[in-house]
Amino acid sequence: MLAVQGYFDGSAFQALESVKVQKNQQVIITILDNIVEPPKKNDEERLKKIEALGGSLAEYAIKDGRSIDEIMELESKAWEQAVVEKYGKDDV
């Protein structure tokens, strides 16, 4: 058995540390009385994550006359928008 600290973000429980859990693995969640602030990520960390994702889908894009750089730019913007929509601008 392993104890992991985390918090509820309003829709799901988020672990505050890296943990490997298998799909359908049983867990026990204990709800505590205290409220914690979720960790904030600064803009530099957000940009590094977004940049690291860039190009991962470009090789599968339909060849429509666009350059790889154009496709990667579109993909980067799409990833950034998806991250902001999911996590909010200040929490990513």
PyMOL Python script that loads the backbone (N, CA, C, O; Angstrom):
from pymol import cmd

cmd.read_pdbstr("""\
ATOM      1  N   MET A   1       0.847  -1.173   0.000  1.00  0.00           N
ATOM      2  CA  MET A   1       0.000   0.000   0.000  1.00  0.00           C
ATOM      3  C   MET A   1       0.892   1.234   0.000  1.00  0.00           C
ATOM      4  O   MET A   1       1.982   1.223   0.571  1.00  0.00           O
ATOM      5  N   LEU A   2       0.425   2.290  -0.640  1.00  0.00           N
ATOM      6  CA  LEU A   2       1.180   3.528  -0.783  1.00  0.00           C
ATOM      7  C   LEU A   2       0.278   4.701  -0.431  1.00  0.00           C
ATOM      8  O   LEU A   2      -0.860   4.752  -0.898  1.00  0.00           O
ATOM      9  N   ALA A   3       0.749   5.643   0.376  1.00  0.00           N
ATOM     10  CA  ALA A   3      -0.011   6.851   0.703  1.00  0.00           C
ATOM     11  C   ALA A   3       0.497   7.990  -0.171  1.00  0.00           C
ATOM     12  O   ALA A   3       1.705   8.202  -0.272  1.00  0.00           O
ATOM     13  N   VAL A   4      -0.415   8.722  -0.800  1.00  0.00           N
ATOM     14  CA  VAL A   4      -0.067   9.819  -1.700  1.00  0.00           C
ATOM     15  C   VAL A   4      -0.889  11.044  -1.313  1.00  0.00           C
ATOM     16  O   VAL A   4      -2.105  10.948  -1.141  1.00  0.00           O
ATOM     17  N   GLN A   5      -0.236  12.190  -1.175  1.00  0.00           N
ATOM     18  CA  GLN A   5      -0.960  13.420  -0.886  1.00  0.00           C
ATOM     19  C   GLN A   5      -1.473  14.036  -2.181  1.00  0.00           C
ATOM     20  O   GLN A   5      -0.864  13.871  -3.238  1.00  0.00           O
ATOM     21  N   GLY A   6      -2.587  14.741  -2.096  1.00  0.00           N
ATOM     22  CA  GLY A   6      -3.148  15.384  -3.261  1.00  0.00           C
ATOM     23  C   GLY A   6      -4.256  16.336  -2.873  1.00  0.00           C
ATOM     24  O   GLY A   6      -4.398  16.692  -1.704  1.00  0.00           O
ATOM     25  N   TYR A   7      -5.038  16.747  -3.850  1.00  0.00           N
ATOM     26  CA  TYR A   7      -6.147  17.661  -3.609  1.00  0.00           C
ATOM     27  C   TYR A   7      -7.224  17.429  -4.667  1.00  0.00           C
ATOM     28  O   TYR A   7      -6.969  16.798  -5.693  1.00  0.00           O
ATOM     29  N   PHE A   8      -8.414  17.937  -4.417  1.00  0.00           N
ATOM     30  CA  PHE A   8      -9.543  17.845  -5.348  1.00  0.00           C
ATOM     31  C   PHE A   8      -9.633  19.174  -6.076  1.00  0.00           C
ATOM     32  O   PHE A   8      -9.775  20.216  -5.436  1.00  0.00           O
ATOM     33  N   ASP A   9      -9.552  19.160  -7.420  1.00  0.00           N
ATOM     34  CA  ASP A   9      -9.547  20.409  -8.185  1.00  0.00           C
ATOM     35  C   ASP A   9     -10.935  20.875  -8.606  1.00  0.00           C
ATOM     36  O   ASP A   9     -11.061  21.808  -9.399  1.00  0.00           O
ATOM     37  N   GLY A  10     -11.960  20.242  -8.091  1.00  0.00           N
ATOM     38  CA  GLY A  10     -13.330  20.601  -8.448  1.00  0.00           C
ATOM     39  C   GLY A  10     -13.969  19.572  -9.352  1.00  0.00           C
ATOM     40  O   GLY A  10     -15.194  19.496  -9.444  1.00  0.00           O
ATOM     41  N   SER A  11     -13.148  18.776 -10.024  1.00  0.00           N
ATOM     42  CA  SER A  11     -13.695  17.732 -10.891  1.00  0.00           C
ATOM     43  C   SER A  11     -12.959  16.404 -10.757  1.00  0.00           C
ATOM     44  O   SER A  11     -13.517  15.356 -11.081  1.00  0.00           O
ATOM     45  N   ALA A  12     -11.722  16.433 -10.285  1.00  0.00           N
ATOM     46  CA  ALA A  12     -10.946  15.195 -10.149  1.00  0.00           C
ATOM     47  C   ALA A  12      -9.927  15.350  -9.024  1.00  0.00           C
ATOM     48  O   ALA A  12      -9.587  16.467  -8.633  1.00  0.00           O
ATOM     49  N   PHE A  13      -9.453  14.246  -8.521  1.00  0.00           N
ATOM     50  CA  PHE A  13      -8.419  14.265  -7.506  1.00  0.00           C
ATOM     51  C   PHE A  13      -7.059  14.318  -8.196  1.00  0.00           C
ATOM     52  O   PHE A  13      -6.803  13.570  -9.140  1.00  0.00           O
ATOM     53  N   GLN A  14      -6.189  15.208  -7.719  1.00  0.00           N
ATOM     54  CA  GLN A  14      -4.869  15.410  -8.314  1.00  0.00           C
ATOM     55  C   GLN A  14      -3.799  15.045  -7.290  1.00  0.00           C
ATOM     56  O   GLN A  14      -3.812  15.551  -6.168  1.00  0.00           O
ATOM     57  N   ALA A  15      -2.875  14.171  -7.674  1.00  0.00           N
ATOM     58  CA  ALA A  15      -1.771  13.805  -6.788  1.00  0.00           C
ATOM     59  C   ALA A  15      -0.745  14.929  -6.766  1.00  0.00           C
ATOM     60  O   ALA A  15      -0.504  15.568  -7.790  1.00  0.00           O
ATOM     61  N   LEU A  16      -0.141  15.174  -5.614  1.00  0.00           N
ATOM     62  CA  LEU A  16       0.897  16.198  -5.493  1.00  0.00           C
ATOM     63  C   LEU A  16       2.295  15.626  -5.700  1.00  0.00           C
ATOM     64  O   LEU A  16       3.289  16.341  -5.574  1.00  0.00           O
ATOM     65  N   GLU A  17       2.366  14.358  -6.012  1.00  0.00           N
ATOM     66  CA  GLU A  17       3.640  13.711  -6.280  1.00  0.00           C
ATOM     67  C   GLU A  17       3.442  12.683  -7.381  1.00  0.00           C
ATOM     68  O   GLU A  17       2.326  12.233  -7.640  1.00  0.00           O
ATOM     69  N   SER A  18       4.525  12.328  -8.012  1.00  0.00           N
ATOM     70  CA  SER A  18       4.458  11.356  -9.096  1.00  0.00           C
ATOM     71  C   SER A  18       4.173   9.965  -8.538  1.00  0.00           C
ATOM     72  O   SER A  18       4.823   9.516  -7.594  1.00  0.00           O
ATOM     73  N   VAL A  19       3.208   9.302  -9.126  1.00  0.00           N
ATOM     74  CA  VAL A  19       2.850   7.960  -8.671  1.00  0.00           C
ATOM     75  C   VAL A  19       2.368   7.152  -9.866  1.00  0.00           C
ATOM     76  O   VAL A  19       1.646   7.668 -10.719  1.00  0.00           O
ATOM     77  N   LYS A  20       2.761   5.900  -9.928  1.00  0.00           N
ATOM     78  CA  LYS A  20       2.303   5.019 -11.002  1.00  0.00           C
ATOM     79  C   LYS A  20       1.110   4.228 -10.499  1.00  0.00           C
ATOM     80  O   LYS A  20       1.206   3.470  -9.534  1.00  0.00           O
ATOM     81  N   VAL A  21      -0.009   4.417 -11.166  1.00  0.00           N
ATOM     82  CA  VAL A  21      -1.231   3.703 -10.823  1.00  0.00           C
ATOM     83  C   VAL A  21      -1.740   3.042 -12.092  1.00  0.00           C
ATOM     84  O   VAL A  21      -1.832   3.683 -13.139  1.00  0.00           O
ATOM     85  N   GLN A  22      -2.065   1.784 -12.002  1.00  0.00           N
ATOM     86  CA  GLN A  22      -2.566   1.064 -13.167  1.00  0.00           C
ATOM     87  C   GLN A  22      -4.047   1.360 -13.359  1.00  0.00           C
ATOM     88  O   GLN A  22      -4.766   1.634 -12.398  1.00  0.00           O
ATOM     89  N   LYS A  23      -4.492   1.303 -14.607  1.00  0.00           N
ATOM     90  CA  LYS A  23      -5.903   1.475 -14.904  1.00  0.00           C
ATOM     91  C   LYS A  23      -6.700   0.432 -14.127  1.00  0.00           C
ATOM     92  O   LYS A  23      -6.339  -0.744 -14.085  1.00  0.00           O
ATOM     93  N   ASN A  24      -7.788   0.884 -13.515  1.00  0.00           N
ATOM     94  CA  ASN A  24      -8.684   0.039 -12.722  1.00  0.00           C
ATOM     95  C   ASN A  24      -8.069  -0.434 -11.405  1.00  0.00           C
ATOM     96  O   ASN A  24      -8.637  -1.307 -10.749  1.00  0.00           O
ATOM     97  N   GLN A  25      -6.933   0.117 -11.008  1.00  0.00           N
ATOM     98  CA  GLN A  25      -6.343  -0.242  -9.718  1.00  0.00           C
ATOM     99  C   GLN A  25      -7.171   0.397  -8.613  1.00  0.00           C
ATOM    100  O   GLN A  25      -7.504   1.579  -8.687  1.00  0.00           O
ATOM    101  N   GLN A  26      -7.498  -0.370  -7.605  1.00  0.00           N
ATOM    102  CA  GLN A  26      -8.300   0.130  -6.506  1.00  0.00           C
ATOM    103  C   GLN A  26      -7.488   1.111  -5.672  1.00  0.00           C
ATOM    104  O   GLN A  26      -6.305   0.884  -5.416  1.00  0.00           O
ATOM    105  N   VAL A  27      -8.123   2.202  -5.247  1.00  0.00           N
ATOM    106  CA  VAL A  27      -7.487   3.192  -4.387  1.00  0.00           C
ATOM    107  C   VAL A  27      -8.422   3.502  -3.225  1.00  0.00           C
ATOM    108  O   VAL A  27      -9.629   3.275  -3.309  1.00  0.00           O
ATOM    109  N   ILE A  28      -7.863   4.015  -2.156  1.00  0.00           N
ATOM    110  CA  ILE A  28      -8.648   4.502  -1.021  1.00  0.00           C
ATOM    111  C   ILE A  28      -8.379   6.004  -0.929  1.00  0.00           C
ATOM    112  O   ILE A  28      -7.223   6.420  -0.849  1.00  0.00           O
ATOM    113  N   ILE A  29      -9.419   6.806  -0.940  1.00  0.00           N
ATOM    114  CA  ILE A  29      -9.277   8.259  -0.860  1.00  0.00           C
ATOM    115  C   ILE A  29      -9.882   8.721   0.459  1.00  0.00           C
ATOM    116  O   ILE A  29     -11.054   8.470   0.739  1.00  0.00           O
ATOM    117  N   THR A  30      -9.073   9.395   1.259  1.00  0.00           N
ATOM    118  CA  THR A  30      -9.527   9.928   2.537  1.00  0.00           C
ATOM    119  C   THR A  30      -9.656  11.441   2.403  1.00  0.00           C
ATOM    120  O   THR A  30      -8.695  12.111   2.024  1.00  0.00           O
ATOM    121  N   ILE A  31     -10.811  11.977   2.703  1.00  0.00           N
ATOM    122  CA  ILE A  31     -11.047  13.407   2.590  1.00  0.00           C
ATOM    123  C   ILE A  31     -10.721  14.057   3.933  1.00  0.00           C
ATOM    124  O   ILE A  31     -11.319  13.718   4.955  1.00  0.00           O
ATOM    125  N   LEU A  32      -9.768  14.993   3.924  1.00  0.00           N
ATOM    126  CA  LEU A  32      -9.364  15.702   5.137  1.00  0.00           C
ATOM    127  C   LEU A  32     -10.126  17.016   5.253  1.00  0.00           C
ATOM    128  O   LEU A  32     -10.714  17.480   4.277  1.00  0.00           O
ATOM    129  N   ASP A  33     -10.118  17.617   6.439  1.00  0.00           N
ATOM    130  CA  ASP A  33     -10.851  18.861   6.671  1.00  0.00           C
ATOM    131  C   ASP A  33     -10.126  20.104   6.163  1.00  0.00           C
ATOM    132  O   ASP A  33     -10.774  21.096   5.830  1.00  0.00           O
ATOM    133  N   ASN A  34      -8.794  20.073   6.096  1.00  0.00           N
ATOM    134  CA  ASN A  34      -8.069  21.285   5.720  1.00  0.00           C
ATOM    135  C   ASN A  34      -8.082  21.524   4.210  1.00  0.00           C
ATOM    136  O   ASN A  34      -8.168  20.586   3.419  1.00  0.00           O
ATOM    137  N   ILE A  35      -7.995  22.801   3.829  1.00  0.00           N
ATOM    138  CA  ILE A  35      -7.993  23.227   2.431  1.00  0.00           C
ATOM    139  C   ILE A  35      -6.568  23.633   2.078  1.00  0.00           C
ATOM    140  O   ILE A  35      -5.919  24.342   2.847  1.00  0.00           O
ATOM    141  N   VAL A  36      -6.075  23.195   0.931  1.00  0.00           N
ATOM    142  CA  VAL A  36      -4.730  23.551   0.479  1.00  0.00           C
ATOM    143  C   VAL A  36      -4.821  24.313  -0.830  1.00  0.00           C
ATOM    144  O   VAL A  36      -5.790  24.173  -1.576  1.00  0.00           O
ATOM    145  N   GLU A  37      -3.820  25.110  -1.100  1.00  0.00           N
ATOM    146  CA  GLU A  37      -3.723  25.795  -2.382  1.00  0.00           C
ATOM    147  C   GLU A  37      -3.060  24.845  -3.371  1.00  0.00           C
ATOM    148  O   GLU A  37      -1.999  24.296  -3.075  1.00  0.00           O
ATOM    149  N   PRO A  38      -3.668  24.639  -4.545  1.00  0.00           N
ATOM    150  CA  PRO A  38      -3.015  23.790  -5.540  1.00  0.00           C
ATOM    151  C   PRO A  38      -1.717  24.439  -6.002  1.00  0.00           C
ATOM    152  O   PRO A  38      -1.605  25.665  -6.004  1.00  0.00           O
ATOM    153  N   PRO A  39      -0.741  23.635  -6.390  1.00  0.00           N
ATOM    154  CA  PRO A  39       0.534  24.202  -6.829  1.00  0.00           C
ATOM    155  C   PRO A  39       0.347  25.054  -8.077  1.00  0.00           C
ATOM    156  O   PRO A  39      -0.421  24.695  -8.970  1.00  0.00           O
ATOM    157  N   LYS A  40       1.043  26.173  -8.138  1.00  0.00           N
ATOM    158  CA  LYS A  40       0.999  27.066  -9.299  1.00  0.00           C
ATOM    159  C   LYS A  40       2.260  26.840 -10.123  1.00  0.00           C
ATOM    160  O   LYS A  40       3.343  26.630  -9.576  1.00  0.00           O
ATOM    161  N   LYS A  41       2.113  26.885 -11.406  1.00  0.00           N
ATOM    162  CA  LYS A  41       3.259  26.758 -12.298  1.00  0.00           C
ATOM    163  C   LYS A  41       3.495  28.117 -12.934  1.00  0.00           C
ATOM    164  O   LYS A  41       2.550  28.756 -13.396  1.00  0.00           O
ATOM    165  N   ASN A  42       4.728  28.561 -12.963  1.00  0.00           N
ATOM    166  CA  ASN A  42       5.006  29.873 -13.536  1.00  0.00           C
ATOM    167  C   ASN A  42       4.970  29.815 -15.065  1.00  0.00           C
ATOM    168  O   ASN A  42       4.954  28.738 -15.660  1.00  0.00           O
ATOM    169  N   ASP A  43       4.958  30.970 -15.672  1.00  0.00           N
ATOM    170  CA  ASP A  43       4.837  31.057 -17.130  1.00  0.00           C
ATOM    171  C   ASP A  43       5.972  30.344 -17.856  1.00  0.00           C
ATOM    172  O   ASP A  43       5.745  29.750 -18.910  1.00  0.00           O
ATOM    173  N   GLU A  44       7.179  30.388 -17.320  1.00  0.00           N
ATOM    174  CA  GLU A  44       8.319  29.740 -17.973  1.00  0.00           C
ATOM    175  C   GLU A  44       8.107  28.226 -18.046  1.00  0.00           C
ATOM    176  O   GLU A  44       8.371  27.618 -19.082  1.00  0.00           O
ATOM    177  N   GLU A  45       7.636  27.616 -16.964  1.00  0.00           N
ATOM    178  CA  GLU A  45       7.364  26.176 -16.956  1.00  0.00           C
ATOM    179  C   GLU A  45       6.245  25.840 -17.936  1.00  0.00           C
ATOM    180  O   GLU A  45       6.311  24.825 -18.628  1.00  0.00           O
ATOM    181  N   ARG A  46       5.211  26.694 -18.000  1.00  0.00           N
ATOM    182  CA  ARG A  46       4.099  26.479 -18.937  1.00  0.00           C
ATOM    183  C   ARG A  46       4.605  26.475 -20.366  1.00  0.00           C
ATOM    184  O   ARG A  46       4.261  25.593 -21.153  1.00  0.00           O
ATOM    185  N   LEU A  47       5.432  27.472 -20.705  1.00  0.00           N
ATOM    186  CA  LEU A  47       5.947  27.568 -22.067  1.00  0.00           C
ATOM    187  C   LEU A  47       6.834  26.380 -22.421  1.00  0.00           C
ATOM    188  O   LEU A  47       6.784  25.880 -23.545  1.00  0.00           O
ATOM    189  N   LYS A  48       7.647  25.923 -21.466  1.00  0.00           N
ATOM    190  CA  LYS A  48       8.500  24.752 -21.724  1.00  0.00           C
ATOM    191  C   LYS A  48       7.659  23.518 -22.023  1.00  0.00           C
ATOM    192  O   LYS A  48       7.988  22.742 -22.920  1.00  0.00           O
ATOM    193  N   LYS A  49       6.562  23.334 -21.265  1.00  0.00           N
ATOM    194  CA  LYS A  49       5.685  22.192 -21.510  1.00  0.00           C
ATOM    195  C   LYS A  49       5.039  22.280 -22.885  1.00  0.00           C
ATOM    196  O   LYS A  49       4.969  21.283 -23.604  1.00  0.00           O
ATOM    197  N   ILE A  50       4.569  23.463 -23.253  1.00  0.00           N
ATOM    198  CA  ILE A  50       3.923  23.647 -24.546  1.00  0.00           C
ATOM    199  C   ILE A  50       4.920  23.416 -25.677  1.00  0.00           C
ATOM    200  O   ILE A  50       4.603  22.749 -26.662  1.00  0.00           O
ATOM    201  N   GLU A  51       6.127  23.969 -25.535  1.00  0.00           N
ATOM    202  CA  GLU A  51       7.154  23.797 -26.563  1.00  0.00           C
ATOM    203  C   GLU A  51       7.569  22.333 -26.702  1.00  0.00           C
ATOM    204  O   GLU A  51       7.856  21.872 -27.806  1.00  0.00           O
ATOM    205  N   ALA A  52       7.602  21.611 -25.598  1.00  0.00           N
ATOM    206  CA  ALA A  52       7.987  20.198 -25.641  1.00  0.00           C
ATOM    207  C   ALA A  52       6.979  19.367 -26.425  1.00  0.00           C
ATOM    208  O   ALA A  52       7.333  18.345 -27.011  1.00  0.00           O
ATOM    209  N   LEU A  53       5.724  19.806 -26.435  1.00  0.00           N
ATOM    210  CA  LEU A  53       4.691  19.087 -27.160  1.00  0.00           C
ATOM    211  C   LEU A  53       4.706  19.400 -28.658  1.00  0.00           C
ATOM    212  O   LEU A  53       4.182  18.621 -29.455  1.00  0.00           O
ATOM    213  N   GLY A  54       5.288  20.510 -29.041  1.00  0.00           N
ATOM    214  CA  GLY A  54       5.300  20.939 -30.439  1.00  0.00           C
ATOM    215  C   GLY A  54       5.954  19.917 -31.354  1.00  0.00           C
ATOM    216  O   GLY A  54       7.001  19.354 -31.033  1.00  0.00           O
ATOM    217  N   GLY A  55       5.325  19.689 -32.489  1.00  0.00           N
ATOM    218  CA  GLY A  55       5.876  18.785 -33.489  1.00  0.00           C
ATOM    219  C   GLY A  55       5.465  17.343 -33.316  1.00  0.00           C
ATOM    220  O   GLY A  55       5.726  16.519 -34.193  1.00  0.00           O
ATOM    221  N   SER A  56       4.830  17.018 -32.209  1.00  0.00           N
ATOM    222  CA  SER A  56       4.508  15.622 -31.955  1.00  0.00           C
ATOM    223  C   SER A  56       3.463  15.070 -32.912  1.00  0.00           C
ATOM    224  O   SER A  56       3.402  13.858 -33.122  1.00  0.00           O
ATOM    225  N   LEU A  57       2.644  15.929 -33.494  1.00  0.00           N
ATOM    226  CA  LEU A  57       1.631  15.463 -34.437  1.00  0.00           C
ATOM    227  C   LEU A  57       1.890  15.909 -35.874  1.00  0.00           C
ATOM    228  O   LEU A  57       1.181  15.494 -36.791  1.00  0.00           O
ATOM    229  N   ALA A  58       2.899  16.751 -36.073  1.00  0.00           N
ATOM    230  CA  ALA A  58       3.156  17.313 -37.399  1.00  0.00           C
ATOM    231  C   ALA A  58       3.406  16.233 -38.449  1.00  0.00           C
ATOM    232  O   ALA A  58       3.006  16.393 -39.602  1.00  0.00           O
ATOM    233  N   GLU A  59       4.055  15.145 -38.071  1.00  0.00           N
ATOM    234  CA  GLU A  59       4.370  14.108 -39.043  1.00  0.00           C
ATOM    235  C   GLU A  59       3.115  13.412 -39.581  1.00  0.00           C
ATOM    236  O   GLU A  59       3.166  12.755 -40.621  1.00  0.00           O
ATOM    237  N   TYR A  60       1.988  13.558 -38.870  1.00  0.00           N
ATOM    238  CA  TYR A  60       0.750  12.932 -39.295  1.00  0.00           C
ATOM    239  C   TYR A  60      -0.182  13.894 -40.042  1.00  0.00           C
ATOM    240  O   TYR A  60      -1.236  13.485 -40.530  1.00  0.00           O
ATOM    241  N   ALA A  61       0.204  15.153 -40.130  1.00  0.00           N
ATOM    242  CA  ALA A  61      -0.654  16.166 -40.753  1.00  0.00           C
ATOM    243  C   ALA A  61      -0.807  15.905 -42.248  1.00  0.00           C
ATOM    244  O   ALA A  61       0.090  15.366 -42.897  1.00  0.00           O
ATOM    245  N   ILE A  62      -1.955  16.295 -42.776  1.00  0.00           N
ATOM    246  CA  ILE A  62      -2.217  16.161 -44.212  1.00  0.00           C
ATOM    247  C   ILE A  62      -1.313  17.133 -44.957  1.00  0.00           C
ATOM    248  O   ILE A  62      -1.216  18.305 -44.593  1.00  0.00           O
ATOM    249  N   LYS A  63      -0.670  16.655 -45.974  1.00  0.00           N
ATOM    250  CA  LYS A  63       0.218  17.509 -46.764  1.00  0.00           C
ATOM    251  C   LYS A  63      -0.646  18.370 -47.679  1.00  0.00           C
ATOM    252  O   LYS A  63      -1.157  17.887 -48.689  1.00  0.00           O
ATOM    253  N   ASP A  64      -0.808  19.630 -47.332  1.00  0.00           N
ATOM    254  CA  ASP A  64      -1.650  20.529 -48.116  1.00  0.00           C
ATOM    255  C   ASP A  64      -0.873  21.736 -48.624  1.00  0.00           C
ATOM    256  O   ASP A  64      -1.448  22.791 -48.893  1.00  0.00           O
ATOM    257  N   GLY A  65       0.420  21.570 -48.751  1.00  0.00           N
ATOM    258  CA  GLY A  65       1.237  22.657 -49.256  1.00  0.00           C
ATOM    259  C   GLY A  65       1.851  23.506 -48.157  1.00  0.00           C
ATOM    260  O   GLY A  65       2.656  24.394 -48.439  1.00  0.00           O
ATOM    261  N   ARG A  66       1.485  23.249 -46.915  1.00  0.00           N
ATOM    262  CA  ARG A  66       2.077  24.004 -45.812  1.00  0.00           C
ATOM    263  C   ARG A  66       3.439  23.418 -45.471  1.00  0.00           C
ATOM    264  O   ARG A  66       3.679  22.220 -45.626  1.00  0.00           O
ATOM    265  N   SER A  67       4.309  24.281 -45.009  1.00  0.00           N
ATOM    266  CA  SER A  67       5.618  23.807 -44.566  1.00  0.00           C
ATOM    267  C   SER A  67       5.480  23.164 -43.191  1.00  0.00           C
ATOM    268  O   SER A  67       4.495  23.386 -42.486  1.00  0.00           O
ATOM    269  N   ILE A  68       6.465  22.375 -42.822  1.00  0.00           N
ATOM    270  CA  ILE A  68       6.471  21.763 -41.501  1.00  0.00           C
ATOM    271  C   ILE A  68       6.446  22.848 -40.430  1.00  0.00           C
ATOM    272  O   ILE A  68       5.778  22.696 -39.407  1.00  0.00           O
ATOM    273  N   ASP A  69       7.175  23.949 -40.661  1.00  0.00           N
ATOM    274  CA  ASP A  69       7.180  25.042 -39.688  1.00  0.00           C
ATOM    275  C   ASP A  69       5.788  25.632 -39.499  1.00  0.00           C
ATOM    276  O   ASP A  69       5.393  25.936 -38.374  1.00  0.00           O
ATOM    277  N   GLU A  70       5.039  25.796 -40.596  1.00  0.00           N
ATOM    278  CA  GLU A  70       3.671  26.317 -40.498  1.00  0.00           C
ATOM    279  C   GLU A  70       2.773  25.348 -39.725  1.00  0.00           C
ATOM    280  O   GLU A  70       1.977  25.762 -38.882  1.00  0.00           O
ATOM    281  N   ILE A  71       2.909  24.069 -40.022  1.00  0.00           N
ATOM    282  CA  ILE A  71       2.108  23.059 -39.333  1.00  0.00           C
ATOM    283  C   ILE A  71       2.449  23.035 -37.845  1.00  0.00           C
ATOM    284  O   ILE A  71       1.556  22.955 -37.002  1.00  0.00           O
ATOM    285  N   MET A  72       3.744  23.104 -37.525  1.00  0.00           N
ATOM    286  CA  MET A  72       4.159  23.091 -36.126  1.00  0.00           C
ATOM    287  C   MET A  72       3.667  24.330 -35.386  1.00  0.00           C
ATOM    288  O   MET A  72       3.311  24.244 -34.211  1.00  0.00           O
ATOM    289  N   GLU A  73       3.642  25.472 -36.051  1.00  0.00           N
ATOM    290  CA  GLU A  73       3.126  26.694 -35.431  1.00  0.00           C
ATOM    291  C   GLU A  73       1.637  26.554 -35.127  1.00  0.00           C
ATOM    292  O   GLU A  73       1.189  26.929 -34.043  1.00  0.00           O
ATOM    293  N   LEU A  74       0.864  26.016 -36.079  1.00  0.00           N
ATOM    294  CA  LEU A  74      -0.564  25.794 -35.864  1.00  0.00           C
ATOM    295  C   LEU A  74      -0.784  24.804 -34.719  1.00  0.00           C
ATOM    296  O   LEU A  74      -1.659  24.994 -33.874  1.00  0.00           O
ATOM    297  N   GLU A  75       0.018  23.758 -34.710  1.00  0.00           N
ATOM    298  CA  GLU A  75      -0.096  22.745 -33.666  1.00  0.00           C
ATOM    299  C   GLU A  75       0.243  23.333 -32.294  1.00  0.00           C
ATOM    300  O   GLU A  75      -0.439  23.054 -31.307  1.00  0.00           O
ATOM    301  N   SER A  76       1.291  24.141 -32.239  1.00  0.00           N
ATOM    302  CA  SER A  76       1.687  24.772 -30.982  1.00  0.00           C
ATOM    303  C   SER A  76       0.559  25.642 -30.435  1.00  0.00           C
ATOM    304  O   SER A  76       0.269  25.611 -29.239  1.00  0.00           O
ATOM    305  N   LYS A  77      -0.069  26.409 -31.303  1.00  0.00           N
ATOM    306  CA  LYS A  77      -1.183  27.263 -30.877  1.00  0.00           C
ATOM    307  C   LYS A  77      -2.363  26.417 -30.404  1.00  0.00           C
ATOM    308  O   LYS A  77      -3.032  26.770 -29.433  1.00  0.00           O
ATOM    309  N   ALA A  78      -2.618  25.310 -31.084  1.00  0.00           N
ATOM    310  CA  ALA A  78      -3.725  24.429 -30.695  1.00  0.00           C
ATOM    311  C   ALA A  78      -3.452  23.803 -29.331  1.00  0.00           C
ATOM    312  O   ALA A  78      -4.352  23.721 -28.496  1.00  0.00           O
ATOM    313  N   TRP A  79      -2.210  23.359 -29.098  1.00  0.00           N
ATOM    314  CA  TRP A  79      -1.855  22.779 -27.802  1.00  0.00           C
ATOM    315  C   TRP A  79      -1.999  23.819 -26.704  1.00  0.00           C
ATOM    316  O   TRP A  79      -2.568  23.541 -25.648  1.00  0.00           O
ATOM    317  N   GLU A  80      -1.479  25.027 -26.954  1.00  0.00           N
ATOM    318  CA  GLU A  80      -1.552  26.077 -25.950  1.00  0.00           C
ATOM    319  C   GLU A  80      -3.007  26.398 -25.609  1.00  0.00           C
ATOM    320  O   GLU A  80      -3.355  26.561 -24.439  1.00  0.00           O
ATOM    321  N   GLN A  81      -3.842  26.488 -26.625  1.00  0.00           N
ATOM    322  CA  GLN A  81      -5.259  26.776 -26.395  1.00  0.00           C
ATOM    323  C   GLN A  81      -5.918  25.652 -25.598  1.00  0.00           C
ATOM    324  O   GLN A  81      -6.705  25.917 -24.689  1.00  0.00           O
ATOM    325  N   ALA A  82      -5.603  24.406 -25.931  1.00  0.00           N
ATOM    326  CA  ALA A  82      -6.192  23.270 -25.218  1.00  0.00           C
ATOM    327  C   ALA A  82      -5.755  23.249 -23.758  1.00  0.00           C
ATOM    328  O   ALA A  82      -6.562  22.955 -22.876  1.00  0.00           O
ATOM    329  N   VAL A  83      -4.498  23.556 -23.495  1.00  0.00           N
ATOM    330  CA  VAL A  83      -3.986  23.576 -22.128  1.00  0.00           C
ATOM    331  C   VAL A  83      -4.672  24.683 -21.327  1.00  0.00           C
ATOM    332  O   VAL A  83      -5.072  24.464 -20.183  1.00  0.00           O
ATOM    333  N   VAL A  84      -4.809  25.871 -21.924  1.00  0.00           N
ATOM    334  CA  VAL A  84      -5.462  26.983 -21.235  1.00  0.00           C
ATOM    335  C   VAL A  84      -6.923  26.651 -20.966  1.00  0.00           C
ATOM    336  O   VAL A  84      -7.439  26.949 -19.889  1.00  0.00           O
ATOM    337  N   GLU A  85      -7.599  26.031 -21.942  1.00  0.00           N
ATOM    338  CA  GLU A  85      -9.003  25.669 -21.752  1.00  0.00           C
ATOM    339  C   GLU A  85      -9.160  24.639 -20.633  1.00  0.00           C
ATOM    340  O   GLU A  85     -10.117  24.703 -19.861  1.00  0.00           O
ATOM    341  N   LYS A  86      -8.231  23.699 -20.544  1.00  0.00           N
ATOM    342  CA  LYS A  86      -8.347  22.649 -19.535  1.00  0.00           C
ATOM    343  C   LYS A  86      -7.921  23.117 -18.147  1.00  0.00           C
ATOM    344  O   LYS A  86      -8.588  22.813 -17.158  1.00  0.00           O
ATOM    345  N   TYR A  87      -6.806  23.862 -18.065  1.00  0.00           N
ATOM    346  CA  TYR A  87      -6.236  24.181 -16.772  1.00  0.00           C
ATOM    347  C   TYR A  87      -6.358  25.651 -16.381  1.00  0.00           C
ATOM    348  O   TYR A  87      -6.072  26.007 -15.237  1.00  0.00           O
ATOM    349  N   GLY A  88      -6.769  26.491 -17.288  1.00  0.00           N
ATOM    350  CA  GLY A  88      -6.831  27.920 -16.992  1.00  0.00           C
ATOM    351  C   GLY A  88      -5.491  28.582 -17.248  1.00  0.00           C
ATOM    352  O   GLY A  88      -4.453  27.921 -17.244  1.00  0.00           O
ATOM    353  N   LYS A  89      -5.515  29.872 -17.469  1.00  0.00           N
ATOM    354  CA  LYS A  89      -4.293  30.577 -17.850  1.00  0.00           C
ATOM    355  C   LYS A  89      -3.254  30.638 -16.740  1.00  0.00           C
ATOM    356  O   LYS A  89      -2.059  30.558 -17.024  1.00  0.00           O
ATOM    357  N   ASP A  90      -3.670  30.777 -15.485  1.00  0.00           N
ATOM    358  CA  ASP A  90      -2.716  30.938 -14.391  1.00  0.00           C
ATOM    359  C   ASP A  90      -2.251  29.619 -13.792  1.00  0.00           C
ATOM    360  O   ASP A  90      -1.233  29.598 -13.101  1.00  0.00           O
ATOM    361  N   ASP A  91      -2.945  28.535 -14.026  1.00  0.00           N
ATOM    362  CA  ASP A  91      -2.643  27.268 -13.351  1.00  0.00           C
ATOM    363  C   ASP A  91      -1.850  26.303 -14.208  1.00  0.00           C
ATOM    364  O   ASP A  91      -1.580  25.188 -13.761  1.00  0.00           O
ATOM    365  N   VAL A  92      -1.467  26.674 -15.410  1.00  0.00           N
ATOM    366  CA  VAL A  92      -0.789  25.738 -16.302  1.00  0.00           C
ATOM    367  C   VAL A  92       0.689  25.872 -16.171  1.00  0.00           C
ATOM    368  O   VAL A  92       1.435  25.164 -16.846  1.00  0.00           O
TER     369      VAL A  92
END
""", "prot")
cmd.dss("prot")
cmd.show_as("cartoon", "prot")
cmd.util.cbc("prot")
cmd.orient("prot")
